[in-house]
């Protein structure tokens, strides 16, 4: 028996205004960003990507390992939302360790996410646009869809999982914030098949 839970992990980033930058202890920081682990489905009419479901019924802790230049670079988050927000100027790899509840009997899993702060320009040119142009482009979203699969779970953990079914993904893309949907899943399956 296998049972899965769809999640997303990744980040959003926005350019700081000159006033926000001046208020920071690090005036060289150019962006505010949030890295997170969330359920894959988004709340209807929400500006947030994912997060429709509370994952704490099977996730005990998420540890985000940031760049060593941050104070306390290893951040433990023991309750939802499983996210860390910071400011900075550079992109780097974040290690994400998900620890499951004791009843699961599952080992922790590790994911890796490259923090993305800068958008591609409209022309597709990989050059980083100036901050004023990036600010007009709006928030940068960098999310990865994944499914956590539990094979032959203990009966009490299976009962817990079946008592909390995930919110289904929408059939197609809605306007507004980027989100995962069943059409994307089908397109990916078709690409793999081809």
Helices and strands as residue ranges (DSSP letters): E 2-15, H 18-23, E 31-39, E 59-65, E 74-77, E 82-88, E 93-100, G 102-104, E 109-114, H 131-137, E 140-151, H 155-163, H 182-193
